[in-house]
Amino acid sequence: MIYVVECPPESEPAAWFAYHLADLSRKIAADDACEAWELFDEVTPRALLDALGHEQVDAAARTEFPSVCALGDQFGWDTTLYRADHLLGRGVLSPDPVDERAALLAALAARPGEHRVYWSDSEAVLATEGADTWLCDATRWRARHALHQQLLSLEVLADNL
């Protein structure tokens, strides 16, 4: 699982989880101006054109969708292009690989406040036990507590009291 700790400037810290990257993307997009596919996507110009209803690059496709055709002409029709609006800019498609985790971290960083992501159960548990000095700073005890409670509720930790 993936764990997120959010410390908004005007409210109490919260911790939440996602099952995997696609779930994390969906949950981040729920509170973002971008759709999940705008936070991160991989697509070829050919697939874009096909999704727009043109199975081949013809005069009609070039007339209706000149920007998609320009991408195909520039980068190749089967070249994977990456979209990550918070990293690359709104609507930018680039042939340079983008890591999905980096794209989602950028989306969280665009929000007010502070955020931490722990990519596994063990990373989250270790963070609450002192491995992350940010989380264990005395001023963030509520954030640490929120993550600890999340780990207890998911039975990653046992409450042996």
MARGU-369338 format. One record per residue: x, y, z of N, C-alpha, C in turn. Coordinates in steps of 0.02 Angstrom, whole numbers, plus 32768, in hexadecimal, padded with zeros to 4 digits. Example, Ala and Ser with C-alpha at 12.3 -4.5 7.8 and 13.67 -1.06 7.14 Angstrom:
   n_X   n_Y   n_Z  ca_X  ca_Y  ca_Z   c_X   c_Y   c_Z
  8294  7EE4  8186  8267  7F1F  8186  8294  7F5B  8186
  8282  7F90  8162  82AC  7FCB  8165  8285  8002  818A
***
This chain:
   n_X   n_Y   n_Z  ca_X  ca_Y  ca_Z   c_X   c_Y   c_Z
  802A  7FC5  8000  8000  8000  8000  802C  803E  8000
  800D  8075  7FEE  802E  80B6  7FED  800B  80E2  8020
  8032  8107  8047  8015  8131  807B  8028  817A  806E
  7FF7  81A6  8078  8002  81ED  806F  7FF1  8211  80B1
  801E  823C  80C6  8012  8267  80FF  800E  82AE  80E4
  7FD7  82CF  80F3  7FCD  8314  80DD  7FC6  8341  811A
  7FEB  8379  8117  7FE7  83AB  814D  7FD1  83ED  812E
  7F90  83F6  8127  7F76  8435  810B  7F85  846F  8139
  7F8D  84AB  811E  7F9F  84E4  8149  7F69  84F8  817A
  7F2A  84EB  816A  7EF3  8504  8194  7ECC  84CE  81B9
  7EE3  848F  81B6  7EBE  845A  81D8  7EED  8424  81F1
  7ECF  83F3  8212  7EF6  83BD  8230  7F15  838F  81FA
  7F4E  8373  8209  7F6B  8342  81DA  7F3D  8306  81D1
  7F44  82E7  8198  7F1D  82AB  8188  7F4B  8279  8166
  7F3B  823A  816F  7F5E  8204  814C  7F2B  81DA  8128
  7F3D  81C5  80EC  7F11  819A  80C5  7F3C  816A  809B
  7F1C  8139  807D  7F41  8107  8058  7F25  80FD  8012
  7F4E  80DF  7FE9  7F39  80C8  7FA6  7F55  8082  7F9D
  7F30  805A  7F78  7F45  8015  7F6D  7F80  800F  7F3E
  7F83  803C  7F0C  7FB6  8039  7ED8  7FB9  807E  7EB5
  7FE5  8085  7E84  7FEE  80C6  7E64  7FAE  80DF  7E42
  7F89  80B3  7E21  7F4B  80C9  7E00  7F19  80E3  7E33
  7F15  80C2  7E6C  7EE8  80D9  7EA1  7F00  811B  7EBE
  7F41  8122  7EC7  7F5D  8161  7EE0  7F4D  819A  7EAF
  7F56  818D  7E6F  7F47  81C0  7E3C  7EFE  81D4  7E3F
  7ED1  81A3  7E44  7E89  81B2  7E48  7E79  81DC  7E85
  7E96  81CA  7EBE  7E88  81EF  7EFC  7EA4  8235  7EFB
  7EDF  823E  7EDE  7EFC  8281  7ED9  7ED1  82AB  7EAA
  7EBD  828D  7E72  7E94  82B2  7E41  7E51  82C7  7E5D
  7E37  82A2  7E8D  7DF6  82B4  7EAB  7DF7  82F9  7ECB
  7E32  830F  7EE2  7E39  8351  7F01  7E66  837F  7ED9
  7E6B  8374  7E99  7E98  839B  7E6E  7E71  83B7  7E34
  7E89  83ED  7E18  7E69  8409  7DDC  7E73  83DC  7D9F
  7EA5  83B0  7DA2  7EB4  8383  7D6B  7E8F  8340  7D73
  7E81  8322  7D3A  7E69  82DD  7D39  7EA4  82AE  7D45
  7E96  8270  7D57  7ECC  8240  7D64  7EFB  823A  7D27
  7EDF  8239  7CEB  7F09  8232  7CAF  7F31  8271  7CA0
  7F1F  82A9  7CBF  7F47  82E6  7CB8  7F80  82E7  7CEB
  7F77  82C4  7D22  7FAC  82BF  7D54  7FE6  8295  7D38
  7FD3  825E  7D16  8005  8234  7CF6  7FE4  820A  7CC0
  8004  8208  7C86  7FEB  81DD  7C50  8024  81CD  7C21
  801E  8194  7C01  804B  817F  7BCB  801F  816E  7B90
  802E  818D  7B56  8004  8183  7B1B  802E  818F  7ADC
  801C  816F  7AA7  803C  817D  7A66  800F  81AC  7A3E
  802D  81D2  7A0F  8003  81FB  79E4  7FCF  81D2  79BD
  7FE1  8195  79A9  7FB2  816A  7985  7F77  8158  79B2
  7F84  8148  79F1  7F4E  8137  7A1F  7F22  8174  7A2C
  7F40  81AF  7A31  7F18  81EC  7A3A  7EE9  81F6  79FE
  7F04  81F0  79C3  7EDC  81F9  7987  7EA4  81C5  7983
  7EB4  8188  7995  7E82  8152  7995  7E4A  8162  79C7
  7E5D  817A  7A02  7E2C  818B  7A35  7DFE  81C4  7A1E
  7E18  81EC  79F0  7DF0  8224  79D5  7DC7  820E  7999
  7DC9  81CE  7988  7D9F  81B4  7953  7DBF  81AF  790F
  7E00  81B5  790C  7E24  81AF  78CC  7E55  8175  78D0
  7E47  8140  78AB  7E72  8105  78AD  7EB1  810E  7882
  7EB0  813E  7855  7EEA  814A  782B  7EF8  8195  7826
  7F36  81A3  7815  7F4B  81E9  780C  7F39  81FC  77C4
  7F04  8221  77BD  7EEF  8236  777B  7EE1  8281  777C
  7ECA  829B  7744  7EBD  82E4  773F  7E8A  82FB  7772
  7E57  82D2  777D  7E23  82E5  77AE  7E40  82E9  77F4
  7E6A  82B8  7806  7E89  82BA  7848  7EB6  82F6  784F
  7EDC  8305  781B  7F0A  833F  781E  7EE3  8381  7823
  7EA9  8384  7804  7E7F  83C0  7807  7E5F  83C8  784C
  7E44  8391  7866  7E20  8394  78A6  7E4F  8397  78E3
  7E87  8376  78DF  7EB4  8371  791A  7EFC  837F  7907
  7F0A  83BD  78F3  7F4E  83CE  78DC  7F83  83C6  7913
  7F71  83D4  7950  7FA4  83CF  7986  7FB7  8387  7993
  7F87  8359  7991  7F97  8312  799A  7FC2  82FA  7960
  7FB0  830E  7923  7FD7  82FA  78E8  801D  8318  78EB
  8023  8354  7904  8066  8373  790B  8091  834A  793C
  8073  8331  7972  8098  8307  79A1  80B0  82C7  797E
  8083  82A8  7957  8096  826B  7933  80CD  8278  7901
  80C8  82AF  78DD  80FB  82C0  78AB  813E  82D0  78CD
  813B  82F2  7906  8179  8307  7928  819B  82CD  794C
  8175  82A4  796F  8194  8271  799B  818D  822A  7980
  8162  821F  794F  8154  81DC  7937  8111  81C5  7952
  80EB  81A3  7929  80A7  8192  793B  80A2  815E  7972
  80D6  8137  797C  80D4  8102  79AF  8103  8111  79E9
  811A  814E  79EE  8144  8162  7A26  8119  8170  7A63
  812C  8155  7A9B  8107  8162  7AD9  8115  81AA  7AEF
  80E0  81CE  7AFB  80E5  8213  7B15  80C9  8213  7B5C
  80E6  823C  7B86  80D4  823F  7BCC  80B2  8281  7BDC
  807E  827B  7C05  805B  82B7  7C1D  805D  82B6  7C69
  8071  82EE  7C85  8073  82F7  7CCE  806C  8342  7CDA
  802E  8359  7CDD  8021  83A1  7CDD  8044  83C7  7D14
  804A  83AA  7D4F  806C  83CE  7D86  80B7  83CF  7D7E
  80D2  83A3  7D55  811A  83A3  7D48  812D  83C7  7D07
  8107  83BA  7CD2  8119  83D2  7C8F  80F5  8411  7C7A
  80BD  8420  7C9A  8093  8458  7C86  8052  843D  7C6A
  8020  8466  7C6D  7FDC  8452  7C59  7FDA  843C  7C10
  7FC6  83FD  7C05  7FBC  83E4  7BC2  7FFA  83D2  7B9A
  8035  83D5  7BB9  8073  83C6  7B96  807C  837B  7B90
  808D  8364  7B54  809F  831F  7B47  80E8  831D  7B33
  810F  82F3  7B53  8157  82F1  7B47  816E  82AA  7B3B
  819F  82A1  7B0E  81BB  825E  7B03  81EC  824A  7B3B
  81FF  8278  7B65  822D  8269  7B9C  8206  8244  7BD2
  821F  820A  7BE7  81FB  81E3  7C19  81EF  820A  7C5A
  81B4  81FF  7C75  81A0  821D  7CB5  818E  81E4  7CE4
  81A9  81E6  7D1F  8199  81B4  7D52  8154  81C4  7D70
  8128  8193  7D72  80E5  819F  7D8C  80E7  81B7  7DD5
  8113  819A  7DFD  8118  81B0  7E42  812B  81FA  7E46
  815A  820F  7E1D  816F  8255  7E1D  8135  8282  7E08
  810D  826C  7DD8  80D4  8294  7DC2  80A1  829B  7DF9
  8094  8266  7E1F  8063  8269  7E55  807E  8291  7E90
  80BE  828C  7E9E  80DD  82B5  7ED2  80D8  82FF  7EC0
  80E1  8310  7E81  80DA  8355  7E6B  8093  836F  7E74
  8062  8344  7E68  801C  8357  7E72  800F  8365  7EBC
  802A  833C  7EE8  8022  8349  7F30  8047  8388  7F44
  8082  8392  7F29  80AA  83CE  7F3A  8088  840E  7F24
  805C  840A  7EF3  8039  8446  7EDB  8002  845C  7F0C
  7FF1  8430  7F3A  7FBE  8441  7F6D  7FDE  846A  7FA5
  7FB6  8491  7FC7  7FD1  84B6  8001  7FE4  8486  8039
  8014  8498  8060  8029  8470  8099  8062  8441  8088
  806C  8411  80B5  80A2  83E1  80AD  8086  839B  80A3
  80AB  8372  807F  8094  832E  806F  80CF  82FE  8071
  80C0  82C1  8084  80F1  828B  8082  80CE  824D  8067
  80F3  8228  803E  80D9  81E9  8023  8108  81B2  8038
  80EB  817C  804F  8110  8140  8061  80F6  8109  8033
  8124  80EA  800E  8112  80BF  7FD7  8105  8076  7FEB
  810B  8066  802A  80FE  8021  8040  80EB  8021  808A
  80CF  7FE9  80A0  80BF  7FE0  80E7  80FD  7FE9  8112
  8133  7FC8  80FF  8170  7FCB  8128  818C  8012  812A
  818A  8036  80F3  81A3  807A  80F3  8179  80A7  8121
  8138  809D  8121  810C  80C4  814C  8118  80B4  8195
  811D  8074  81A4  8129  805F  81EA  816C  807C  8202
  81A0  8074  81DA  81E1  808E  81EE  81E0  80DA  81F7
  81B8  80FC  81CE  81B3  8145  81D4  8197  8158  8218
  8165  8134  8230  8147  8143  8272  8177  8132  82AB
  81A7  8107  829D  81D7  80F2  82D0  8218  811A  82CF
  821A  814F  82A6  8253  817C  82A8  827D  817F  8269
  826E  8155  8236  8296  8155  81F9  828D  8195  81D0
  8254  81B6  81D8  8249  81F6  81B5  824A  822E  81E8
  8280  8253  81E8  8287  828A  8219  8253  82C0  820F
  823B  82C8  81D1  8206  82F9  81C4  81C8  82E6  81EC
  81B3  82A8  81E6  8176  8291  8209  817F  8290  8254
  81BB  8281  826B  81C7  827A  82B3  81DC  82BB  82D5
  81DD  82F1  82B0  81EA  8332  82CF  81B2  8341  8301
  81C4  835D  8339  8192  8369  836F  8157  8393  8358
  8161  83BF  8328  812B  83EA  8310  80F9  83C4  82E4
  810A  8387  82D0  80DE  8360  82A4  80C2  8322  82C8
  80BC  8326  8309  80A4  82EB  832E  805E  82D6  8318
  8035  8307  8304  7FF2  82F6  82EC  7FF4  82D0  82AA
  8022  82E3  827F  802B  82C0  823F  8043  8278  824C
  8072  8271  8279  808B  822E  828B  8053  8204  82A8
  802B  8222  82D3  7FF3  81FF  82F1  7FC0  81EA  82BB
  7FB2  8216  828B  7F83  8207  8256  7F9A  81CB  822D
  7FDB  81C8  821D  7FF5  818F  81F9  7FF2  8150  8224
  8003  8156  8263  8000  811C  8290  7FB9  8101  8293
  7F88  812D  829A  7F41  8118  829C  7F2D  80F6  825B
  7F45  8110  8223  7F35  80F1  81E2  7F52  80AB  81DF
  7F8F  80A2  81F6  7FAE  8060  81F6  7F8A  8030  8225
  7F72  8049  825D  7F4B  801F  828B  7F08  800A  826B
  7EE7  8039  824B  7EA5  802A  822F  7EAA  7FF8  81F5
  7EE2  7FF6  81D3  7EEC  7FC6  819D  7F0D  7F86  81B6
  7F17  7F82  81F7  7F36  7F48  8218  7F7C  7F3A  81FE
  7F9E  7F6E  81EA  7FE5  7F68  81D9  800C  7F64  821B
  7FF3  7F8A  824C  800D  7F88  8290  7FD8  7F69  82BC
  7FEE  7F49  82F0  7FC0  7F2D  8321  7FBC  7F5B  835D
  7F81  7F64  8377  7F77  7F8C  83B3  7F78  7F5C  83EF
  7FB2  7F57  840D  7FBC  7F26  8444  7FB1  7F44  8489
  7F89  7F77  848D  7F7E  7F95  84CF  7F47  7F72  84F4
***
